[in-house]
């Protein structure tokens, strides 16, 4: 939490909180209460593998969106100060682009995505993935529950302990 009461999320998009491992497993548990913890884990592992595959398959879209978002954030604070000539304006813009560090940022995002393939780090998937509709309306509905978002929101409404855990883990 910052001094202006603005939180920085620990996920790429707020909807990705609905993919928290505990929440996904609770939705699976409630969907079929006869499933053992091992079966729930197997179902979660299958979903996780599909998510990783989707991230790797859609890497270019994830990288493009991430680069745009980061540049938009970076450039929103930049102002052209010296307007004495077209050359000075061009020079300022060129300096902003250099300072942005496009190549380093691009390499960093690509490395993060590639690390997901080797580490299988589920939380890292949630921080890099910006495919919320493809995941929440596609993968979740196919592998977890055909109305996953509403089911997950219902679990959060009814389970205050889990809701507080999510709040603490992702927002506070």
N, C-alpha and C positions, 0 to 999 in steps of 0.2 A: 504494500500500500504506500503510495507516495504522499507527499505533503498536501497534495490537492485532493486526497481521497480517491485517487484513480489507481485501480489495480491493473497489473500486467498479468495477463493470463498465462498459465503454464501449458497451454494447448494452442494450436494454430487458430482455431475458431471456437467460439463459446459452445457451439453445438457438439464439439468433440468431447466435451465433458460427459456426454451421454454414453460415451464408449469406454468409460473407466472400467477396468477389469472387474472390480467388485460388483459394479452395477450390472454389467453384462452377465456375470455369473448368477446374480440374484434373479434377473429376468429369466434366465435358463432354468433356475431352480423352481421358480414359481410356475413356469410354463408346464413342467412335468415334475411334480413333487416326488415321484417315484424314482427319478434319476439319482444315482449315487454321486458322491463328490467326484469320483473318477470319471464317470460318464459326462458330468458337467465340464470337467477339465478337458476331456477329449473334444467336446463340442466347441469349447472356447479356443482350444489349440487349432482346430480346423478353421474357425473364423479368423484367428490371428494370421494363419498362413495365407488365407485368401486376401486379407488386408495388405499384407506385405507384398503379395503378388500384384495386387492392384496398384500399390504405390510404385513398384518397379516398372510396371507396364505404363503407367501414366506419368512417369518421371518428368517428361518435358513440360507437361501442363503444370505440374506442381512447381517446378523450377521457374517457369515463366511467370506464374501468378505471384510466387514469392518474391521474385526480383522486382516486379512491378509494384507490389505492395511496399517493399522496402524503399524503392526509389521515390514513390509517392510520399512516404513518411519523411524521408531525407529532404526532398525538394520542397516540402511544404514550409520548412523553416528558412529557406533561402530567398533572399531578395537581391535584385540587381540594384546596386547602390550607385555605381559610377555610370552615368548616362551621357557622358560628354561626347561620345562618338559610338558608331556602330562597332568599331574595333574594340573599344573598352567593354561594351556589352558582351560581345563575342568572347572576349578574354575571360570575363567573370563566369560566363556559362561554361566555358571549357574547363576552368579551374574547379567548378562545382562537380563536373562530370569526373574529373581526375580524382578529386577528393572522395567521391562516392566509392571508388575502388571496385568497379564492376567485376573485373576478372577475379579478384580475390574473393569477393562475395559469391560469385558464381561457383568457383571451385569449392568453397566451403559448403554451399547448399548441396552440390553434387556429392561431396564426400559424406555428408550426413545421410543422404538417401542410400548411398552404397553401403554405409555402415549398418543400416537396417537389415540389409540382406544377410550380412554375416553375423551380427549380434542377435538378431531377432528381438530387439528391445521394443516391447509393445508401447511403453510410455513415449519413446522417441517417435514412434509412428504417429502418436497423437499430437506431438509438437510440430511435425513437419507436414503432415497430411492436410491439404486444403480442399479435399474432395468430399465435403460433407454430404452433399446430396447422393453421390454415387455410393457412399458408404452407408449412410443412415437409411436411405430409401431403397438401396440396392442390396448390398451385402448383408446388412442386419436383417432386412426383411426375408432374405433367402436363407440365412444360416442360423438366425437367433429366434425371430418371431416375425410373423407377417405384418404386424403392426408395431414394430419395435419402438419407435419414438414415443408413442402414447403409452405403451407398456412400461418403458423406462421412466417416463415422467410420473406415472402412477406409483411405481416403486418408490421414487424419491418423495412423493407426497405422503406416502404412508409410513416410510421408514426414516424417521427423524435422525436416527444415529447415522445412517448412511448419508443422508442429505448434509449433515454437518461435516462428515468426513470429506465429502466432495468439495464443500465450501472451503474447508481448511486446506485441502490438498491443491486446489486449482486457483483459488481466488485470494485467499488471505496470505 
